[in-house]
Amino acid sequence: MAAAAALARMEGRPKAKLPSSQEAIRSQVRKELRAEAAAAERGLDAEEGDTVPPAEDGAAALSVSGVYFICPLTGEVVRRDRKEQHLREAIQSYFSVDPVAASIMEIHTFNKDRERVRVGLETMAKYLDNICLHPEEEKYRKIKLQNKVFQERISCLEGIHRFFQAVGFETKPLPVPGQESTEEYYVLREEVLARLEDLRHYKEQLLSSEPVQARLDRQLRVFKPSPAAARFELPPDFYSLTAEELRREQRLRTEAVEKASMLRTKAMREKEEQREMRKYNYTLLRIRFPDGYLLQGTFYARESVSALYAFVREALRDDWLPFELLGPGGLKLTDENLAFNECGLVPSALLTLAWDAAVMADIQAAGEEQPRSPLKPELLARVQTLS
């Protein structure tokens, strides 16, 4: 039944509108990206704009329009399916600012085999070390492109050739000893020898950098008290299974449910339930406050409960107030190291916030006037109604 409901939502829901972008974090990169985007969009048809078709009568509104990420280079909020492309565009634009840093970003971000990256960069570091240690030796300033080690360890890495060019290498055909033919080499330009300290810095930067990773946008929302607090309408982004996989899962379960319920032990059923929880990549969580207001955010399914406690504290007017979170059924979330999927809080869940009774009693006894809501005023200023 759950699979059928999820499939119906995936297939029958209208596409949601993308959220507007945040303020720019890196202005130069942002300007170039906007200019490129504007040029590309001039040829788009009118129906490809930001308008969203109206929902059919009686159709439930999405609880969240999708999964979004924040680009660390531009500050832009982009949808999940646009994340990698946007990172590529942002790094490409950064070449005009710092070509060495941009090429290093490419190497670390777009080569997914981390072991291959490690081996390739260690080999590259040896080339640069040899140049810095023996600048007078011409042989160390030349790298044969068809060399087997170079081909297997370095040339296969995306972005590596841009790095060579950025630090001062250029390609040159050089004669092969004893032959009339030539072969391609990377040759370090003479002027780079005068700034070997820069070359050492580039090597350290190459080895110590990390992949550029977009940060999950929490899409924080605050809702007025609502009887629909426990109803979630999730977009396809929240389900890691495709429509075809859902159909197959539904069929197999229908065929096997009778037999499985008789043969499986309780431990086996619990183990399978844990497997089911691992199928989700994201979860949408709502926290209901004692006054009925709802705080909503998007999380990775494998994030720990501590991230949720931090999320709530950041939204409080007085973040020192002690509280605890109760999951479905009143279960206390006391182990903050557990992941959401280990607690059964995927792909969505409604939780309840409970204040520390002793502390609240002390506050009341002191006669301090309490605000109408513990949430920050700027959040209450944009409170929404849950449809």
N, C-alpha and C positions, 0 to 999 in steps of 0.2 A: 504493500500500500504506500509506503514511504517512497519507494522507487517510482511508482506510478505518479504520485503527486509531484515529485521532483521533475520527472520527465514532462508532465503537463505544463509546469511552470516554464521549463526551458524552451518548449516548442511554441507556447501560446502567448508569450509575453512580448509587448512592443519594446523596441529598443529605447533605452533611457538616454537622457541628455547628459552630456559630459559637464562636470562642474567647471566654473571659471577658474582661471589660473590665479596663483598667489602672486604676491609682490616679488619682483625680481631679486635674486640674491647675488648673482654675478651679472652686473649690468652689461658688460661688453659682449659676453656670450649670448645673453638674452636678446640684445639688439640685433645681432647677426642672425640668430634663429628666427626672429620675427620677420626680418627682411626677406629671408629665404622662404619662409612660410607664406608671406604675402604674395611673393612672386609666383609661387606654385599654385596658390588658390585662385589666382585671377582667371584661370581657365575652367574652374569647377562650375557645374550646373547648379542652378538655384536649389534643387532638391537635395543637394549634398551639404547644405549648410547646417546650422545648429538647431533647426526647428525639430520638434518631436511630434509625431502624429498623436492626436488625442486618443486617450484610452477608451475602450468600448464601455458602454453603460454597465455598471455593476462590476467592472474589472477591478481587482485589488491593486492598490498602488504599491510599488516596490518599497521595501523598508530601507533599501540603500540602492543606488543606481549602478553599482559595480564595485570592483576593486581598483583602487587608484594608488599611485606611488608619487613621491616627491623627488624630483631630480636634484641631486646635490650640487650640480654645476649651475643650474639655471633657476632653481626654485619653482619650476613649473610642476603642476599636478597633472599627471598623464594617466590614462587608463592602462590597465594591465597589458592589453594586447599591443599597446604602443610604447611600452616601457623601453625595450631594447632599441627600437628604432630611434626613439628620442635620445637615448644615451649616445648612440652613434652620431647623431646630428650635433649634439652638444660637444662631444669630444672633437669632432671634425671642426667645429667653429673655434674651439680652443687652440687649434694650431696657429691661428693668427696672433694669439697672445703668448704662448710658450710652446713651440713645436716639440721640444724635448719632453716636457711633461705630458703633452697630449699623446705622443707616441708611446710613452710608458703606460699611460692609461689604457690605450688600445691593447697593448700586449697583455696586461694583467686582467682586463675586463672581458675580452672576447675570445681568449683561449681557455676553454673550459677544462682541459686536462691539466690539472695543477702539477702533476709529476713531470709532464713534458715541459711545462713552463719552468719549473725549478731547474731541470737539467739544462735546458737551453740558456737560461740566464746565467747559470754558473759557468758555462762554456764562454758566453759572451764576456763575462767578467774577467776571465783569464786573458782574452784578447786585449782588453783595455788595460789590465795590469801589466802585461808584457810591454805595451807601448809606454806606460808611465815609468816603468822600471828601466827600460832600455830605449829611450827616445832617439838615441843615435843609431840604433839598428834599423835599417830600412826594411828588413824582412818582416819585422813585427807590425809595420804600418800597412802591410798588404794582406788581404784575405781573399783567397781564391774562392769564387762563388760556386764552382763545381766540386769543391772539396767534399769528400764523403761525410766527414764530421759536421761540416757547415750545413750541408743539405739535410742531414738526418736530425740534427739537434736545433738548428737555428732558423734556417730558411723557411721551415714549415710553420713558424709562429706568425700569426697575424699581427701586423704593426711593426715587426722587427726591422723591415727595410726602411720604414720612415724614421726609426730611431737612428739607424746608421747615417742617414742623410742629415738628420737634425744635429748630431754631435760633430759632424765635419767630414764624413766619408763621401767619396764620389766614385762612381763606377768608371773604370777605364779598361780598354782592351790592352793587354800586355803580351809581348811575344813569348812563346814557349821555347825554352832552351833546346837547341838542336832541331827545331822544326820551323817551318815557314808560317804556321798558323798562329793565331792569338787566342787568349782566353780572357774572360771577364774577371776583374778583380775589384774589390772595394779597396780604395787607396785613401789614406788619411791626408787631408790637405796640409800643406806645410805650415800655414799660419796657426793651425791648432796646436802645434808643438810649443808655441809661446804661451799657451794657457793650459798646461797639463793639469793644474789644480781643478779647472772646470771639468776636465775629463774624469778625474777621480770622483768628483761630486756626482756626475751623471751616473757613474757606476754604482755608487752607494744608493742613489735614488732609484735606479733600476732594480736593485736587489731588495730594497726595503718597502717598496710600494705595495699597495693592496688593490684589488679590483674596485672599481667605482660601482657602488651599489645604491640603487634608489631605495629610499625609505618608505615603508608602508604608510600611507596616509590614513590616520585613524578615522577621518570623516566624522569628527565629533559633532553630535547633535544633542539638543536638549528638547524634550517634549513635555507638554502639559500632562497632568494626570489623565489617564485614558484606560477604559476597559479593554482596549485592544493591545495592551502592553505585551501580552504573551503571544500575539499573532505576528509571525514573520513571513514576509514575502521576499525571497532571496533571488538575485539574478544568477544566471548560469556561471558567472565567475567564481561563485562560492562552491561549486561542485567540480571536483577534479575528474569525475567520470564523464565521458562523452555520452551523447544520446544513444548511440549504438550499444555502448557498454551498459548503460542503464537498462535497456531492453533485454539484453542477454542476462543480466543479473536478476531481473524480475522473472524471466522465464525459468531460470535454473532454480530459483527459490520456490517458485510455485510447484515445480515438479518434485523437489526434495524435502519440502517442509514437513510432511507427515513422517517420513522415515527419519529425518534428522532429529525431530523432537523426541523420538522414542530412543534413539541410540546414543545421543550425546549426553555426557555428564554435565553437571553444573559448571565445572571448571572449563570444560571444552566450550560451552556456550559463552562463558565470560571471555575466554581467549578470542573467540570469533568476534564478539562485540568490540573488543579492543582493536582487532584488525579492521573492522568497519570504520571505527573512528579515525584510523590513520589514512583513510581515503580522502579526507578533507584537507584542503590547504589553508582555508581561512574560516574564521568564525565571526559572527556578528553578535555582540553582547549588549544587553541593556541592564542598567542598574537602577532599580526603583528605590527612591529615597522615602523616608517615613512620611513626608508631606505629599507623596504621590508623583513628584516630578521624576522624569526618566532621563538618564544619561546614556547615550549610545556611542559605541565605537567599534571599529574593525580591527581584528587581530589575526596574527598567524595562528593556525590551529596548534602548532608546536611551541608557541610562546608559553612562558611560565606564568602562573597566577600572579606572581610578583609584578608583572607588567600591568595587570589590571588594577592592582592596588595603587600603583604609581599613577596610572591614568586617572583614577578617582581623586587622589590627593591633589593632583594638579588642577582639578576643576573646582575644588573647595575654596570657599572664602577664607576659612581658617583651616589650613592643611595640617595643623597639629592635633586636631580632634581625633581621638582613637575610634576606630570602627572595625567591624568585621563584615564579611560578605557571605551571604547564604545562597547556596545553589538551589536548584529545583528540589522540592521536598524538604527544604530547611536544612540541608547538609552544609555544615560550616566549612568554608575553604580556608583551613588553617595552615596547610602545607603549601607555602608560596612557591616551592620549587617544582611542583607538579605542573605538567603541561595541560592546556585546555582539553586536548583530545584524550588525555588520561583521566580527566575528571568527567568526561561525557558532555562537555560544554561546546560541542560542535554539531552541526554548522551554525547553530544559533542557540541562545539561551537567555532567559530572564532571571536576573539575580536580585537579591534584596539586600539593602544596606541597613545595618543595625548599629546604632551608636553604643558606646560603652556606657552602661546604665549608671555606674558610679560617678563618672565624670559629668554626665548630663545632670545628675542630681545635685552635684556641687555647684554647677553653673546656675541652676534654678534657685538653689538656696542663697546664692550670692545676689540674686535679684537683678542680674544683668539682662538688659533688653536684647532679645534675640531677633535677628533678621528673619524676614518671612521665608527665606530659603537659604540653605547652607552653600548653595552654588554661587560662583562669582557673578557679580552684576553684569559683566560683559557677556556672559553666557545666557543669563536670563533675558538680556535685551534682544536676543535673537531666538527665543523659545518658539517652538513650532507645535502644531497640532498633529497628533498621530492619526493618520487616516486609516 
